[in-house]
């Protein structure tokens, strides 16, 4: 007999005359051990079979594939989805319907394979087709191989990175190559450009940016770059000129355009090979992805030079390659928070002992001086190496003389998953004794706030409540900056005001998530954030830590060196933090009534330590209120 949906509504013994028997949970779970050797009574048997049917009915009513119905009247189960197959007015065959509480509602075309997807990958909000997406990714990944594909016996990499007077870049390294009229040239967070950081020329007539280079012989060169004119007032004059060769002059916001210029460098003469000119006071121009290529050295005779069309195609492909690679790579293999295939930490340690190169995480508290905290960190790394090389090595407090407290471990391969294993501490001196973390607190502030702040370009107005004293008082009330700016100011410059503003904005997001949209005071936002810091610290296993101020400028903040390791390892799982730690300098473009540029430099720098280790990031801390506390956390790898 075929099973039909109606069969799931038939419950055994639901109309029985026999009095109903009720099993206790304990007896039901014992099964035949409860019934014993005798057959169950009729009432017992009915109770068991009835329970089975009722469970099957519950599963059928609430789970499983959609049901079909040719009439609306046939859609009797309001907790299920139906695929309609009839032709009644107001209903469409092939669509699926769900009960909204008062009527059956059309959910669109039913796709029996999966949710409805967009194979064109162009419809906003639609699910991407997995097969199409996978194929495109495979194609894009294959584009990376063009680095090794030869064009006229030269690879893409040789053309754009070797024999290149001005290396391919996005200006993040600074303006040191610009030699003329730079008063109005700044690095800009121009998110629509290909590398997110462009050079902006603005506001003043005849603002020039250029690079003067020399060659020992006559060589033919090509200049390639991206340019965009963003602000132009009619009648203000010319827009942007590249070496007198190409003029952009938009009356509305423009798009990024590729510029090409070819010229000859005279032997032993200083030549301005790249000159960009904003020749109107009412014009803003952005430049990005600049390449200056020595054609003569690369290709020899002029008859072998690429044509302009070929060169432009090579350039566009190269930009695509560089951008695609960011989908597959991240410096130092850190920041992969979504990784789930976790190796056992002990296996990593064993591999390191056999000759691998570990990444160390170190934490120092109560260093004897500001300079000595870096010496203390080096001592921690040295003793860690000894322990890894010789498991029988007996450590002592004398291994760490430049600080009263410290601990060191090896960074797990996938930092966000480290809590699955005990924290493998290689050395600890007073590592569980509390002290004042000072500005190293800002690391916990960041990993707490980033769970609630998702828009890194959100504008933040600095309030009077955010202002705090300290050696890094660079922001003022009324300044308008981005969340990214606040993060750089916290990690590089150690700005207390930036930390308080960051915590306030994140705290408001926390309150909105808890209580809904409303008006919250700065104090309420700060308090909500501090409470969330406590939750984050607890989740990380920082059992001996407590915090009352996000900036760290309080002697009531307490932690231990071992807890600081946990905090720092967590930070390594955030790509945005690793990106910031990978920078030495940054420019904050402050908006508002006191608009200005602020250049900041990292405090985590020590020539002696950096001569021996690759420093991936860290945070210093110094607090001198009643007592002086000097702290440091650092992630590094031996060279």
CORGIZI-V916985 format. One record per backbone hydrogen bond with DSSP energy under -1.0 kcal/mol. NH is the residue of the N-H (numbers start at 1). CO is the residue of the C=O. E is the energy in kcal/mol with one decimal. If there is no record, write none. Layout:
nh->NH co->CO e->E
nh->NH co->CO e->E
This chain:
nh->7 co->4 e->-1.8
nh->8 co->5 e->-1.3
nh->9 co->6 e->-1.6
nh->10 co->7 e->-1.3
nh->14 co->11 e->-1.9
nh->16 co->13 e->-1.3
nh->28 co->24 e->-2.9
nh->29 co->25 e->-2.2
nh->31 co->27 e->-1.2
nh->33 co->30 e->-1.6
nh->34 co->31 e->-1.5
nh->35 co->31 e->-1.5
nh->36 co->32 e->-2.9
nh->45 co->41 e->-2.6
nh->46 co->42 e->-2.6
nh->47 co->43 e->-2.1
nh->48 co->44 e->-2.3
nh->49 co->45 e->-2.5
nh->50 co->46 e->-2.7
nh->51 co->47 e->-2.0
nh->52 co->48 e->-1.7
nh->53 co->49 e->-2.4
nh->54 co->50 e->-2.5
nh->55 co->51 e->-1.9
nh->56 co->52 e->-2.1
nh->57 co->53 e->-2.5
nh->58 co->54 e->-2.0
nh->59 co->55 e->-2.2
nh->60 co->56 e->-2.6
nh->61 co->57 e->-2.8
nh->62 co->58 e->-1.6
nh->63 co->59 e->-2.4
nh->67 co->81 e->-2.7
nh->69 co->83 e->-1.8
nh->75 co->72 e->-1.7
nh->76 co->74 e->-1.6
nh->80 co->77 e->-1.7
nh->82 co->97 e->-2.2
nh->83 co->67 e->-3.3
nh->84 co->95 e->-2.4
nh->85 co->69 e->-2.5
nh->91 co->88 e->-1.8
nh->94 co->84 e->-3.1
nh->95 co->92 e->-1.8
nh->96 co->108 e->-2.2
nh->97 co->82 e->-2.9
nh->98 co->105 e->-2.0
nh->100 co->103 e->-2.5
nh->105 co->98 e->-3.4
nh->107 co->96 e->-3.5
nh->110 co->94 e->-2.5
nh->118 co->127 e->-3.3
nh->126 co->123 e->-1.5
nh->129 co->118 e->-1.4
nh->133 co->129 e->-2.9
nh->134 co->130 e->-2.8
nh->135 co->131 e->-2.1
nh->136 co->132 e->-2.5
nh->137 co->133 e->-2.5
nh->138 co->134 e->-2.2
nh->139 co->135 e->-2.3
nh->140 co->136 e->-3.1
nh->141 co->137 e->-3.1
nh->142 co->138 e->-1.9
nh->143 co->139 e->-1.3
nh->145 co->142 e->-1.0
nh->146 co->143 e->-2.1
nh->147 co->144 e->-2.0
nh->148 co->145 e->-2.0
nh->151 co->154 e->-3.8
nh->154 co->151 e->-1.2
nh->157 co->147 e->-1.2
nh->159 co->155 e->-2.4
nh->160 co->156 e->-2.5
nh->161 co->157 e->-2.0
nh->165 co->292 e->-1.2
nh->174 co->171 e->-1.6
nh->178 co->175 e->-1.8
nh->179 co->210 e->-1.1
nh->185 co->182 e->-2.0
nh->186 co->200 e->-2.2
nh->188 co->198 e->-3.1
nh->190 co->188 e->-1.9
nh->191 co->189 e->-1.1
nh->193 co->190 e->-1.9
nh->198 co->188 e->-2.1
nh->199 co->287 e->-3.1
nh->200 co->186 e->-3.5
nh->201 co->285 e->-2.9
nh->202 co->184 e->-1.6
nh->203 co->283 e->-1.2
nh->204 co->202 e->-1.5
nh->206 co->278 e->-1.1
nh->207 co->204 e->-1.1
nh->207 co->278 e->-1.7
nh->209 co->276 e->-1.6
nh->213 co->271 e->-2.3
nh->219 co->265 e->-1.6
nh->221 co->263 e->-3.0
nh->222 co->293 e->-1.9
nh->223 co->261 e->-3.6
nh->224 co->291 e->-2.8
nh->225 co->259 e->-1.6
nh->226 co->288 e->-3.0
nh->227 co->257 e->-2.5
nh->228 co->286 e->-2.0
nh->230 co->284 e->-2.6
nh->236 co->233 e->-2.1
nh->240 co->248 e->-2.0
nh->241 co->277 e->-1.7
nh->242 co->246 e->-1.7
nh->243 co->275 e->-3.2
nh->245 co->242 e->-3.0
nh->248 co->240 e->-2.3
nh->254 co->229 e->-2.2
nh->257 co->227 e->-2.6
nh->259 co->225 e->-3.0
nh->261 co->223 e->-2.1
nh->263 co->221 e->-1.8
nh->265 co->219 e->-3.4
nh->268 co->215 e->-4.0
nh->269 co->266 e->-1.4
nh->271 co->213 e->-2.8
nh->273 co->211 e->-1.6
nh->273 co->271 e->-1.3
nh->276 co->209 e->-2.6
nh->277 co->241 e->-1.8
nh->278 co->207 e->-2.5
nh->279 co->239 e->-1.3
nh->283 co->280 e->-1.2
nh->284 co->231 e->-1.4
nh->285 co->201 e->-3.0
nh->286 co->228 e->-2.9
nh->287 co->199 e->-2.6
nh->288 co->226 e->-2.2
nh->291 co->224 e->-2.8
nh->293 co->222 e->-2.9
nh->294 co->163 e->-1.5
nh->295 co->220 e->-1.7
nh->295 co->293 e->-1.1
nh->296 co->220 e->-1.2
nh->298 co->294 e->-1.6
nh->299 co->295 e->-3.2
nh->300 co->296 e->-2.0
nh->304 co->301 e->-2.0
nh->305 co->302 e->-1.6
nh->311 co->307 e->-2.7
nh->312 co->308 e->-2.4
nh->313 co->309 e->-2.0
nh->314 co->310 e->-2.6
nh->315 co->311 e->-2.4
nh->316 co->312 e->-2.4
nh->317 co->313 e->-2.2
nh->318 co->314 e->-2.4
nh->319 co->315 e->-2.2
nh->320 co->316 e->-2.1
nh->321 co->317 e->-2.7
nh->322 co->318 e->-2.6
nh->323 co->319 e->-2.3
nh->324 co->320 e->-2.8
nh->325 co->321 e->-2.2
nh->327 co->324 e->-2.0
nh->328 co->325 e->-1.1
nh->329 co->325 e->-1.4
nh->333 co->330 e->-2.2
nh->334 co->331 e->-1.4
nh->335 co->572 e->-1.4
nh->337 co->335 e->-1.2
nh->339 co->336 e->-1.6
nh->342 co->340 e->-1.7
nh->348 co->344 e->-1.4
nh->349 co->345 e->-2.2
nh->350 co->346 e->-2.5
nh->351 co->347 e->-2.1
nh->352 co->348 e->-2.6
nh->353 co->349 e->-2.4
nh->354 co->350 e->-1.2
nh->355 co->352 e->-1.8
nh->356 co->351 e->-1.6
nh->360 co->636 e->-3.2
nh->361 co->409 e->-2.6
nh->362 co->634 e->-2.6
nh->363 co->407 e->-2.4
nh->364 co->632 e->-3.2
nh->365 co->405 e->-2.4
nh->367 co->630 e->-2.1
nh->368 co->402 e->-2.4
nh->374 co->371 e->-1.1
nh->375 co->371 e->-1.0
nh->376 co->372 e->-2.8
nh->377 co->373 e->-1.9
nh->378 co->374 e->-2.1
nh->379 co->375 e->-2.0
nh->380 co->376 e->-2.1
nh->381 co->377 e->-2.2
nh->382 co->378 e->-2.4
nh->383 co->379 e->-2.4
nh->384 co->380 e->-2.0
nh->385 co->381 e->-2.2
nh->386 co->382 e->-1.9
nh->387 co->383 e->-2.2
nh->388 co->384 e->-2.2
nh->389 co->385 e->-2.4
nh->390 co->386 e->-2.5
nh->393 co->390 e->-2.4
nh->399 co->396 e->-1.8
nh->400 co->397 e->-1.6
nh->404 co->366 e->-1.8
nh->405 co->365 e->-1.7
nh->406 co->429 e->-2.1
nh->407 co->363 e->-1.9
nh->408 co->427 e->-2.1
nh->409 co->361 e->-2.2
nh->411 co->359 e->-3.4
nh->417 co->414 e->-2.3
nh->418 co->415 e->-1.9
nh->420 co->417 e->-2.1
nh->421 co->418 e->-2.1
nh->425 co->423 e->-1.6
nh->426 co->408 e->-2.1
nh->427 co->408 e->-1.4
nh->429 co->406 e->-3.0
nh->433 co->430 e->-1.6
nh->435 co->559 e->-2.5
nh->440 co->437 e->-1.7
nh->441 co->438 e->-1.7
nh->442 co->439 e->-1.8
nh->443 co->440 e->-1.6
nh->445 co->441 e->-2.1
nh->446 co->442 e->-2.2
nh->447 co->443 e->-2.2
nh->448 co->444 e->-1.8
nh->449 co->445 e->-2.6
nh->450 co->446 e->-2.7
nh->451 co->448 e->-1.0
nh->452 co->449 e->-2.1
nh->453 co->449 e->-2.0
nh->458 co->455 e->-1.5
nh->460 co->481 e->-3.9
nh->462 co->479 e->-3.1
nh->466 co->463 e->-1.3
nh->474 co->472 e->-1.7
nh->478 co->462 e->-2.9
nh->479 co->476 e->-2.0
nh->480 co->591 e->-2.0
nh->481 co->460 e->-2.4
nh->483 co->458 e->-1.3
nh->484 co->456 e->-2.1
nh->486 co->482 e->-2.0
nh->487 co->483 e->-2.1
nh->488 co->484 e->-2.4
nh->489 co->485 e->-2.6
nh->490 co->486 e->-2.0
nh->491 co->487 e->-2.5
nh->492 co->488 e->-2.8
nh->495 co->489 e->-2.6
nh->499 co->495 e->-1.5
nh->500 co->496 e->-2.3
nh->501 co->497 e->-2.5
nh->502 co->498 e->-2.6
nh->503 co->499 e->-2.5
nh->504 co->500 e->-2.3
nh->505 co->501 e->-2.4
nh->506 co->502 e->-2.4
nh->507 co->503 e->-2.8
nh->508 co->504 e->-2.0
nh->509 co->505 e->-1.6
nh->510 co->506 e->-2.1
nh->511 co->507 e->-2.4
nh->512 co->508 e->-2.4
nh->513 co->509 e->-2.2
nh->514 co->510 e->-1.5
nh->515 co->511 e->-3.5
nh->516 co->512 e->-2.0
nh->525 co->521 e->-2.3
nh->526 co->522 e->-2.6
nh->527 co->523 e->-2.7
nh->528 co->524 e->-2.3
nh->529 co->525 e->-2.0
nh->530 co->526 e->-2.5
nh->531 co->527 e->-2.2
nh->532 co->528 e->-1.8
nh->533 co->529 e->-2.4
nh->534 co->530 e->-1.8
nh->535 co->531 e->-1.6
nh->536 co->532 e->-2.7
nh->537 co->533 e->-2.9
nh->538 co->534 e->-2.2
nh->539 co->535 e->-2.5
nh->540 co->536 e->-1.7
nh->541 co->538 e->-1.4
nh->542 co->537 e->-2.9
nh->543 co->541 e->-2.0
nh->545 co->542 e->-1.3
nh->546 co->558 e->-2.6
nh->554 co->552 e->-1.9
nh->557 co->554 e->-1.1
nh->558 co->546 e->-3.2
nh->559 co->435 e->-2.2
nh->562 co->431 e->-2.3
nh->564 co->560 e->-2.1
nh->565 co->561 e->-1.3
nh->566 co->562 e->-1.4
nh->567 co->563 e->-2.0
nh->568 co->564 e->-2.3
nh->569 co->565 e->-2.6
nh->570 co->566 e->-2.0
nh->571 co->567 e->-1.7
nh->572 co->568 e->-1.4
nh->573 co->570 e->-1.7
nh->574 co->571 e->-1.8
nh->578 co->574 e->-1.9
nh->579 co->575 e->-2.3
nh->580 co->576 e->-1.8
nh->581 co->577 e->-2.8
nh->582 co->578 e->-1.1
nh->583 co->580 e->-2.1
nh->586 co->600 e->-1.9
nh->588 co->598 e->-3.0
nh->590 co->588 e->-1.1
nh->590 co->596 e->-2.4
nh->591 co->480 e->-2.8
nh->595 co->592 e->-1.0
nh->596 co->590 e->-1.2
nh->598 co->588 e->-2.5
nh->600 co->586 e->-3.1
nh->602 co->584 e->-2.5
nh->605 co->603 e->-1.5
nh->610 co->606 e->-2.8
nh->611 co->607 e->-1.2
nh->612 co->609 e->-1.3
nh->613 co->609 e->-1.8
nh->614 co->637 e->-3.8
nh->616 co->635 e->-2.4
nh->617 co->635 e->-1.1
nh->619 co->633 e->-2.2
nh->621 co->631 e->-1.9
nh->623 co->629 e->-2.2
nh->625 co->627 e->-1.3
nh->629 co->623 e->-2.7
nh->631 co->621 e->-3.3
nh->632 co->364 e->-2.0
nh->633 co->619 e->-2.1
nh->634 co->362 e->-2.0
nh->635 co->617 e->-2.9
nh->636 co->360 e->-2.1
nh->637 co->614 e->-2.0
nh->639 co->612 e->-2.8
